[in-house]
Amino acid sequence: MGKLGVMLVILVLGAAILSPLVIAFEPDPMPGDFSFMWGHTHIAVPVLWSLCASGTLALFYAFMKR
């Protein structure tokens, strides 16, 4: 697994872990985000916001590793 593979794994896992934190901030919807109704509750899942946050952390990790 090369450097690119490791960065992609960090990006995807980081997005999954950061998703609840990003949901708490209730950002404006971006293209690629999706929402659904669970009972009477509207739940928006900010996919792109989570990927951006995870990408920032992955770049920070790569920068600090050097």
N, C-alpha and C positions, 0 to 999 in steps of 0.2 A: 504494500500500500504506500503510495508516494505521498509527497507533501500535499498535493492537490486533494487526494482522497481524504487525508486527515483533516484538512481545512473544511471540506464538504461535510464530513461527519460532525465536526464541531459546530458548523453552521446549522445543520438540521436539528441536532440534539439541543443546541442552545435555543433555537426558536421554539422547540417544544417545551423546554423548561421555562423560558421567559414569557410564554403566551399568557399565563394567568396574571403575571405582573403587568403586562401591557394592557390587558383587559381592564384592570383596576383603574388605569388612567383614562379610560373611555376616549381614545383618540378618534378623530374624524375618520370615516370609512375611506379606504383607498381601493382602487381597482384590484381585484384578486382576493379581497376580504369576503367572507361570507357570514351570513346570519341565519338563525333558525329559531323557531318557537318551541319551547319545552313547557308544555302546559300553558300557563298564561304568562310565561316569562320570555322576553325577547333576549336572545344571547347572540352577540356579535363576536366573531373570532377574527382578530386582526392579524392575518397571515403575513402581509408585507411589513407591517410594523414590527412583528416579532423577528422576521428575517433580517430587517435592518438593524435591530438591536443586537441580534446574534452575530451578524457580520462585523459590527463595530467591536464586539468583544473578541471575535476571532482575530481581527486585525491587531487589537491591543495585545493579545496573547502572542502573536507572531512578532510584534515589535519588541515586547519585553523579553522574549526568548533569546533574542540576539544580544 
